């Protein structure tokens, strides 16, 4: 998907602007091959896979099918995680892993202090 086209997209739920995170581009750097869009208002995450933004309504998305990709992208979320409603949330805001079905690798590893 071309970067110029992405600039014209908005969240299908609340029509808010989307923030783009690019993971891979084509050789020219003008087309996003892999990445994701996050709504500035509702914090929904929309993946871009093989150049196509996946912006289906929640009822037509399956968290378990998207889980492998979301886990791979976890490092791009700056200490945040994705809950089972496809929203980006602070890890500290997640009450328990079982209630919101937080990605298993979302919690940061505790490093021993020297």
ABEGO torsion letter per residue (X at the ends): XBAAAAAABBBAAAGBBBBBBBABBBAAGABBABEBBBBAAAGBBBBBBGGBBBABBAAABBAAAAAAAAAAAAAAAGGBBBBAAGBBBBAAABABAAAAGBBAAABBBBBBBX
